[in-house]
């Protein structure tokens, strides 16, 4: 049986979200209130791909996600 890796855009998941702690996260993302990329999809901002904290995120762990760089690639594909 395949895991459902769809991350709901909920207040609880937003509180757990580590996107603002990522080295990629920048002023543009903050000003546009972008976060929870694993649920909401790619960033509309330009950024330098300098690292990824997804594997340390409680949302990533809870939903057993497998990808990285959701800010670039978009939501997890089931």
GIRA-V218201 format. One record per helix or strand. SS is the DSSP state (@ for helix, = for strand). FROM is the first residue (numbers start at 1). LEN is the number of residues. If there is no record, write none. Layout:
SS/FROM/LEN, SS/FROM/LEN
//
This chain:
@/11/6, @/19/3, @/27/5, @/37/4, @/54/3, @/58/5, @/70/4
//
